[in-house]
Amino acid sequence: MRMTEHNGHSPKALERVQQNLLAASERKLLTWLCARMPAWVTPDRLTASGIVGAAAVFAGYVGSEADSDWLWLAIGGYFLHWFGDSMDGSLARFRRIERPSFGYFIDHSCDAIATLLILLGLGLSPFIRLDIALICLVGYLLLMVHTFLSARVLGELKLSHVGGGPTELRIVLITLTLLMLGLGAGPGLFPVVSGFDIFVGAVGVLFILLFVIQTIRTARRLVVQERNQGQGKKVTANTCSGSVTGLSETSAASGRTDDPRSLT
């Protein structure tokens, strides 16, 4: 599907590229839910509920410092965040009430806030070090930056990487939280970092590597596009030049001239 973004005077089409493992199944579920949403449920309210879900995740992780049962709040927050974040745009498209520029701006701004709340909450919990959580946050935000840059230069809104998207990431985080409930906080195999630290840190490094790889690929793609456009312009210029030359030769051969004296 396509959405539009106003850039200057003319809108630019954005193609959504979503190739995560659960995309097809999730789309069917969202369409089913959209058809059953009451009229008072609006895209704006769904967006707000997504932020509330992210805040619940944050509160659950921070509260786990006092009692690990607070992690259940974080798990519930993930479900609310998925519902609000996935349904807002889907419902707008289903009801044909899209506001492309406003929706694009608000949705991705809220995504950034939600990401900050979730990963900051992880870093303030007793299970994961803050510095490691912040590395993961930086990696994820870099991928978001790449997504927005690609939307500008390629017209593609890439919503997944290596088969994973936001939904798959939430499933991983819910599983991680359940493991926290089961295993508890502790140093694990190493005195300084726990297994949770190692996992989240590895994910953060993976995000950064994906950003570097995707940046190189996009740059190469742009070089090829610009080269092809340059060759196309040369062919067009040569074609036009050949047409003018041919017309001049034809006129000369027929004895035609624009000099008025040739008429006397």
C-alpha positions in Angstrom: 0.0 0.0 0.0 1.0 3.6 -0.3 0.9 6.7 1.8 1.7 10.3 0.9 4.0 12.8 2.5 3.8 16.4 1.6 7.3 17.7 0.6 7.3 21.3 -0.6 4.4 21.7 -3.1 4.0 18.1 -4.3 3.3 14.9 -2.3 5.7 12.1 -2.5 4.5 8.5 -2.5 5.9 6.2 0.2 5.8 2.5 -0.3 5.6 0.4 3.0 8.1 -2.4 2.9 7.1 -4.9 5.6 8.6 -8.4 5.3 8.7 -9.6 8.9 7.7 -13.2 9.7 4.3 -12.4 11.2 3.3 -9.6 8.8 0.7 -11.6 6.9 -0.9 -13.1 9.9 -0.8 -9.8 11.8 -2.4 -8.0 8.9 -5.4 -10.5 8.9 -5.8 -10.1 12.6 -5.7 -6.3 12.4 -8.2 -6.2 9.6 -10.5 -8.4 11.6 -10.2 -6.2 14.6 -10.7 -3.0 12.6 -14.1 -4.3 11.3 -15.2 -4.8 14.9 -14.0 -1.5 16.5 -16.8 0.7 17.9 -17.2 4.2 16.5 -15.8 5.8 19.7 -12.4 4.1 19.1 -10.4 6.5 17.0 -6.9 6.4 15.6 -5.8 9.2 17.9 -7.1 7.4 21.0 -5.3 4.2 19.8 -2.1 6.1 19.5 -2.5 7.5 23.0 -3.2 4.0 24.3 0.1 2.8 22.8 2.0 5.5 24.7 0.1 4.4 27.9 1.2 0.8 27.2 4.8 1.9 26.9 4.5 3.9 30.2 3.2 0.7 31.8 6.2 -1.2 30.6 8.5 1.5 32.0 6.7 1.4 35.4 6.7 -2.4 35.5 10.5 -2.6 35.0 11.2 0.2 37.5 8.9 -1.3 40.0 10.6 -4.7 39.7 13.4 -3.2 41.8 11.0 -3.5 44.8 9.1 -6.7 43.7 9.5 -8.9 40.6 5.7 -9.2 40.4 5.8 -5.7 38.9 7.1 -7.4 35.7 3.5 -8.5 35.0 2.6 -4.9 34.5 5.4 -4.6 31.9 4.0 -7.7 30.1 0.5 -6.2 30.0 2.0 -3.0 28.8 3.6 -4.7 25.8 0.2 -6.0 24.7 -1.4 -2.6 25.1 1.4 -1.0 23.2 1.1 -3.5 20.4 -2.7 -2.9 20.2 -2.4 0.9 20.1 0.7 1.1 17.9 -0.5 -1.4 15.4 -4.2 -0.5 15.2 -4.0 3.3 14.9 -2.8 3.4 11.3 -4.7 0.3 10.4 -8.0 1.7 11.6 -7.4 5.0 9.8 -6.8 3.2 6.5 -9.7 0.8 7.1 -12.1 3.7 7.6 -10.4 5.8 4.9 -9.8 8.7 7.3 -6.0 8.9 6.8 -4.1 12.1 7.6 -0.8 11.1 5.9 1.5 13.9 7.0 0.0 14.3 10.5 -0.2 10.5 11.0 3.4 10.0 9.8 4.7 12.7 12.1 2.8 11.7 15.2 3.1 8.0 14.8 6.9 8.0 14.5 7.3 10.6 17.2 5.3 8.4 19.6 7.4 5.4 18.4 10.6 7.2 19.5 9.0 8.1 22.9 7.8 4.5 23.5 11.3 3.1 22.6 12.9 5.5 25.1 10.4 4.5 27.8 10.8 0.7 27.3 14.6 0.6 27.1 15.1 3.2 29.8 12.8 1.1 32.0 14.9 -2.0 31.3 18.1 -0.1 32.3 16.5 1.0 35.5 15.4 -2.5 36.4 17.6 -4.8 38.6 18.1 -7.2 35.6 19.9 -5.1 33.0 22.6 -2.4 33.4 21.7 1.1 32.3 24.7 1.6 30.1 23.9 -1.7 28.2 20.3 -0.7 27.8 21.3 2.7 26.4 23.6 1.0 23.8 20.5 -1.0 22.6 18.5 2.3 22.6 21.1 4.0 20.4 21.1 1.0 18.0 17.3 1.0 17.6 17.2 4.8 17.2 19.9 4.5 14.5 17.7 2.1 12.6 14.8 4.5 12.9 17.0 7.2 11.5 17.8 5.0 8.5 14.1 4.2 8.0 13.3 8.0 7.8 16.2 8.7 5.5 15.3 5.9 3.2 11.7 7.2 3.1 13.1 10.6 1.9 15.6 9.4 -0.7 14.1 6.2 -1.9 10.3 6.6 -1.2 10.3 3.4 0.8 9.2 3.1 4.4 11.1 0.0 5.6 9.4 -1.4 8.6 11.3 -4.7 9.1 14.9 -5.9 9.1 16.2 -9.5 8.6 12.7 -10.9 9.0 11.9 -9.0 12.2 9.7 -6.0 12.9 8.2 -4.3 16.0 5.8 -7.2 16.7 8.6 -9.8 16.7 10.7 -7.6 18.9 7.8 -7.3 21.4 7.6 -11.1 21.5 11.3 -11.3 22.2 11.0 -8.7 25.0 8.0 -10.5 26.6 9.9 -13.7 26.5 12.9 -12.0 28.1 10.6 -10.5 30.8 9.1 -14.0 31.6 12.7 -15.3 32.0 13.3 -12.4 34.4 10.4 -13.6 36.4 11.6 -17.2 36.4 15.3 -16.7 36.9 15.4 -13.5 39.0 18.2 -10.9 39.1 21.8 -11.9 39.6 25.3 -11.8 38.1 24.9 -15.1 36.3 28.0 -16.6 34.8 30.1 -13.4 35.0 30.6 -11.2 38.1 30.0 -7.9 36.3 27.3 -8.7 33.7 24.3 -11.1 33.7 23.0 -13.2 30.9 20.3 -10.5 30.4 23.0 -7.9 30.0 24.8 -10.0 27.4 21.6 -10.6 25.4 20.5 -7.0 25.4 24.0 -5.8 24.6 24.2 -8.3 21.7 20.9 -7.0 20.3 22.1 -3.4 20.5 25.3 -4.3 18.6 23.2 -6.1 16.0 21.1 -3.0 15.6 24.2 -0.9 15.0 25.6 -3.4 12.5 22.3 -3.4 10.6 22.4 0.3 10.5 25.9 0.3 9.0 25.1 -2.4 6.5 21.8 -0.8 5.4 23.5 2.6 5.1 26.2 1.1 2.7 23.6 -0.7 0.7 21.4 2.3 0.3 24.3 4.5 -0.7 25.3 2.0 -3.4 21.7 1.9 -4.6 21.6 5.7 -4.8 24.9 5.7 -6.8 23.5 3.3 -9.3 20.2 5.3 -9.6 22.1 8.5 -10.2 24.4 6.9 -12.7 21.4 5.5 -14.6 19.6 8.8 -14.5 22.8 10.5 -15.9 23.0 8.0 -18.8 19.3 8.6 -19.5 19.8 12.3 -19.7 22.7 11.8 -22.1 20.6 9.6 -24.3 17.8 12.1 -24.3 20.2 15.0 -25.1 21.8 13.0 -28.0 18.3 12.1 -29.4 17.2 15.7 -29.3 20.5 16.8 -30.9 20.2 14.2 -33.6 16.6 15.3 -34.4 17.6 19.0 -34.7 20.6 18.1 -37.0 18.4 15.9 -39.1 15.8 18.6 -39.5 18.5 21.1 -40.6 20.0 18.7 -43.1 16.5 18.1 -44.6 15.8 21.8 -44.8 19.1 22.4 -46.6 18.6 19.6 -49.0 15.2 21.0 -50.0 16.6 24.5 -50.6 14.5 26.0 -47.8 15.8 29.0 -45.9 14.5 31.6 -43.6 16.2 34.4 -45.5 13.5 36.7 -47.0 15.7 37.4 -49.9 15.4 33.9 -51.1 11.7 34.6 -52.0 12.6 37.3 -54.6 
